[in-house]
Amino acid sequence: MPDDRRYRSFRDFYPFYLSEHANPTCRRLHFVGSWGVLAVVTAAIVLGRPSLLLLAPVVGYGFAWVGHFFFEKNRPATFEYPLYSLMGDWVMFKDILTGKLPL
């Protein structure tokens, strides 16, 4: 199903996304997972091993889902809003890096 079932835009979705990441440990795990994805992509490029890219979703979603299932105690938005959720991960990562959101 498309991401617009409930939200007309990512701008409308993002406050919901943040509410699903209220637990600081969950947010931290997302942040670590995002850095992990960047590290895997960088390693794949530097080492010339595109097969390493297969690890990127495992690293990114692995940390995030641990945060949701064990700390936030909710179902990741990825299951209902895959595109908006992926966008939300990177916007939240940027917001943490810039100090807009606490880590």
ROFINU-391014 format. One line per field, with one value per residue: residue number from 0; residue in one letter; y, x, z of N, C-alpha, C in turn. Coordinates in nm, 2 decimals, decimal comma. Layout:
// residues N
n = [NUM  ...]
res = [A  ...]
nyy = [Y  ...]
nxx = [X  ...]
nzz = [Z  ...]
cayy = [Y  ...]
caxx = [X  ...]
cazz = [Z  ...]
cyy = [Y  ...]
cxx = [X  ...]
czz = [Z  ...]
// end
This chain:
// residues 103
n = [0  1  2  3  4  5  6  7  8  9  10  11  12  13  14  15  16  17  18  19  20  21  22  23  24  25  26  27  28  29  30  31  32  33  34  35  36  37  38  39  40  41  42  43  44  45  46  47  48  49  50  51  52  53  54  55  56  57  58  59  60  61  62  63  64  65  66  67  68  69  70  71  72  73  74  75  76  77  78  79  80  81  82  83  84  85  86  87  88  89  90  91  92  93  94  95  96  97  98  99  100  101  102]
res = [M  P  D  D  R  R  Y  R  S  F  R  D  F  Y  P  F  Y  L  S  E  H  A  N  P  T  C  R  R  L  H  F  V  G  S  W  G  V  L  A  V  V  T  A  A  I  V  L  G  R  P  S  L  L  L  L  A  P  V  V  G  Y  G  F  A  W  V  G  H  F  F  F  E  K  N  R  P  A  T  F  E  Y  P  L  Y  S  L  M  G  D  W  V  M  F  K  D  I  L  T  G  K  L  P  L]
nyy = [-0,12  0,23  0,51  0,71  0,66  0,75  0,99  1,29  1,40  1,39  1,59  1,60  1,34  1,33  1,44  1,23  1,02  1,10  1,09  0,82  0,76  0,84  0,74  0,77  0,58  0,43  0,62  0,67  0,42  0,41  0,62  0,52  0,30  0,43  0,56  0,33  0,23  0,42  0,37  0,11  0,16  0,33  0,16  -0,03  0,12  0,22  -0,02  -0,14  -0,33  -0,41  -0,60  -0,58  -0,39  -0,53  -0,56  -0,32  -0,27  -0,46  -0,37  -0,11  -0,15  -0,34  -0,23  -0,03  -0,17  -0,32  -0,11  -0,04  -0,27  -0,35  -0,12  0,11  -0,02  -0,06  -0,10  -0,09  0,19  0,14  -0,09  -0,01  0,23  0,24  0,40  0,67  0,62  0,55  0,79  0,94  0,83  0,93  1,21  1,24  1,16  1,37  1,58  1,51  1,53  1,80  1,91  1,97  1,78  1,60  1,36]
nxx = [0,08  0,04  0,23  0,06  -0,18  -0,27  -0,14  -0,09  0,15  0,51  0,58  0,34  0,36  0,60  0,58  0,43  0,61  0,82  0,69  0,68  0,93  1,00  1,13  1,45  1,66  1,58  1,59  1,87  1,96  1,87  2,02  2,28  2,26  2,21  2,46  2,61  2,51  2,61  2,88  2,90  2,83  3,04  3,26  3,21  3,24  3,51  3,66  3,58  3,39  3,09  2,91  2,91  2,71  2,48  2,47  2,39  2,10  2,06  2,22  2,12  1,83  1,84  1,95  1,76  1,51  1,56  1,55  1,28  1,13  1,23  1,27  1,11  0,88  0,69  0,55  0,76  0,74  0,80  0,68  0,42  0,45  0,67  0,83  0,81  0,90  1,17  1,26  1,21  1,39  1,64  1,60  1,55  1,81  1,96  1,85  1,92  2,20  2,23  2,15  1,88  1,71  1,72  1,97]
nzz = [0,00  -0,07  0,08  0,13  0,26  0,51  0,56  0,39  0,31  0,35  0,54  0,69  0,80  0,95  1,22  1,35  1,31  1,47  1,72  1,75  1,82  2,08  2,30  2,43  2,41  2,20  1,99  2,00  1,92  1,66  1,55  1,58  1,41  1,17  1,13  1,11  0,86  0,69  0,73  0,63  0,36  0,28  0,32  0,13  -0,10  -0,08  -0,05  -0,28  -0,30  -0,38  -0,28  -0,01  0,04  0,08  0,35  0,46  0,50  0,70  0,91  0,95  0,99  1,18  1,43  1,46  1,49  1,72  1,90  1,88  1,94  2,20  2,36  2,28  2,26  2,05  1,72  1,44  1,22  0,96  0,86  0,80  0,66  0,46  0,28  0,37  0,63  0,59  0,49  0,72  0,90  0,80  0,81  1,09  1,17  1,07  1,21  1,47  1,45  1,40  1,63  1,67  1,76  2,07  2,16]
cayy = [0,00  0,35  0,58  0,83  0,61  0,83  1,11  1,34  1,44  1,36  1,69  1,55  1,22  1,34  1,45  1,10  0,95  1,14  1,04  0,68  0,76  0,92  0,68  0,81  0,47  0,39  0,72  0,64  0,30  0,45  0,70  0,43  0,22  0,52  0,57  0,19  0,22  0,51  0,30  0,00  0,21  0,38  0,05  -0,09  0,20  0,22  -0,15  -0,19  -0,46  -0,38  -0,70  -0,53  -0,32  -0,62  -0,55  -0,19  -0,28  -0,54  -0,29  0,00  -0,19  -0,42  -0,14  0,04  -0,26  -0,35  0,00  -0,04  -0,39  -0,36  0,00  0,19  -0,12  -0,03  -0,16  0,01  0,25  0,08  -0,19  0,06  0,35  0,21  0,51  0,78  0,58  0,56  0,93  0,99  0,79  1,02  1,34  1,24  1,15  1,51  1,66  1,48  1,58  1,95  1,95  2,00  1,67  1,54  1,22]
caxx = [0,00  0,13  0,25  -0,03  -0,30  -0,31  -0,07  -0,08  0,28  0,61  0,56  0,24  0,40  0,71  0,55  0,39  0,73  0,89  0,62  0,71  1,07  1,01  1,23  1,59  1,74  1,53  1,65  2,01  1,99  1,85  2,13  2,39  2,23  2,24  2,61  2,65  2,48  2,71  3,01  2,90  2,84  3,17  3,35  3,18  3,30  3,65  3,71  3,54  3,31  2,95  2,84  2,89  2,59  2,38  2,47  2,34  1,97  2,07  2,27  2,03  1,71  1,87  1,96  1,63  1,41  1,59  1,50  1,14  1,08  1,27  1,27  0,99  0,76  0,59  0,58  0,82  0,65  0,85  0,58  0,30  0,49  0,81  0,91  0,81  0,98  1,31  1,29  1,21  1,52  1,75  1,57  1,58  1,95  2,01  1,80  2,01  2,34  2,23  2,10  1,74  1,65  1,82  2,02]
cazz = [0,00  -0,07  0,20  0,15  0,31  0,62  0,55  0,25  0,28  0,45  0,64  0,78  0,86  1,04  1,37  1,39  1,31  1,59  1,83  1,76  1,86  2,20  2,39  2,40  2,37  2,06  1,90  1,99  1,84  1,52  1,52  1,56  1,29  1,05  1,12  1,06  0,72  0,62  0,73  0,53  0,22  0,26  0,31  0,00  -0,21  -0,06  -0,08  -0,41  -0,28  -0,37  -0,21  0,13  0,05  0,14  0,50  0,50  0,56  0,82  1,01  0,98  1,05  1,30  1,54  1,48  1,53  1,86  1,97  1,88  2,01  2,34  2,43  2,25  2,27  1,94  1,59  1,35  1,11  0,84  0,82  0,74  0,58  0,43  0,22  0,47  0,74  0,55  0,49  0,85  0,96  0,77  0,86  1,23  1,19  1,05  1,32  1,59  1,42  1,40  1,76  1,67  1,85  2,16  2,15]
cyy = [0,12  0,42  0,69  0,78  0,70  0,97  1,16  1,38  1,39  1,46  1,65  1,43  1,23  1,36  1,31  1,01  0,98  1,09  0,89  0,65  0,84  0,87  0,71  0,70  0,42  0,49  0,70  0,52  0,33  0,53  0,62  0,35  0,30  0,54  0,44  0,18  0,30  0,44  0,19  0,05  0,26  0,27  -0,02  -0,01  0,20  0,09  -0,21  -0,32  -0,43  -0,48  -0,66  -0,45  -0,40  -0,61  -0,42  -0,20  -0,36  -0,45  -0,18  -0,05  -0,27  -0,33  -0,07  -0,05  -0,31  -0,24  0,00  -0,15  -0,40  -0,24  0,09  0,11  -0,08  -0,10  -0,06  0,06  0,20  -0,02  -0,13  0,17  0,33  0,33  0,63  0,75  0,59  0,70  0,99  0,95  0,89  1,17  1,35  1,23  1,30  1,59  1,64  1,54  1,73  2,00  1,99  1,90  1,62  1,40  1,16]
cxx = [0,09  0,13  0,15  -0,17  -0,36  -0,25  -0,06  0,06  0,38  0,60  0,46  0,28  0,50  0,68  0,50  0,52  0,81  0,82  0,64  0,85  1,09  1,11  1,37  1,67  1,70  1,60  1,80  2,04  1,97  1,97  2,26  2,38  2,25  2,38  2,66  2,62  2,58  2,84  3,01  2,91  2,98  3,27  3,33  3,25  3,45  3,72  3,67  3,46  3,16  2,87  2,82  2,76  2,47  2,37  2,40  2,20  1,97  2,12  2,17  1,90  1,73  1,87  1,82  1,52  1,43  1,53  1,35  1,08  1,11  1,27  1,14  0,87  0,65  0,64  0,64  0,73  0,69  0,75  0,46  0,34  0,64  0,89  0,92  0,90  1,13  1,35  1,30  1,34  1,63  1,72  1,59  1,73  2,01  1,97  1,88  2,15  2,34  2,18  1,96  1,66  1,76  1,85  2,00]
czz = [0,00  0,06  0,23  0,21  0,42  0,62  0,41  0,21  0,39  0,57  0,74  0,86  0,97  1,19  1,42  1,40  1,44  1,72  1,86  1,80  1,99  2,30  2,35  2,35  2,23  1,96  1,89  1,91  1,69  1,47  1,49  1,44  1,16  1,03  1,06  0,91  0,64  0,62  0,63  0,39  0,19  0,24  0,17  -0,11  -0,20  -0,10  -0,22  -0,41  -0,26  -0,30  -0,06  0,15  0,10  0,29  0,54  0,56  0,69  0,93  1,05  1,05  1,18  1,43  1,57  1,54  1,68  1,94  1,98  1,96  2,16  2,42  2,41  2,27  2,17  1,81  1,50  1,24  0,97  0,78  0,75  0,64  0,54  0,37  0,31  0,59  0,71  0,54  0,63  0,93  0,93  0,81  1,01  1,25  1,17  1,16  1,45  1,57  1,44  1,54  1,77  1,76  1,94  2,13  2,28]
// end
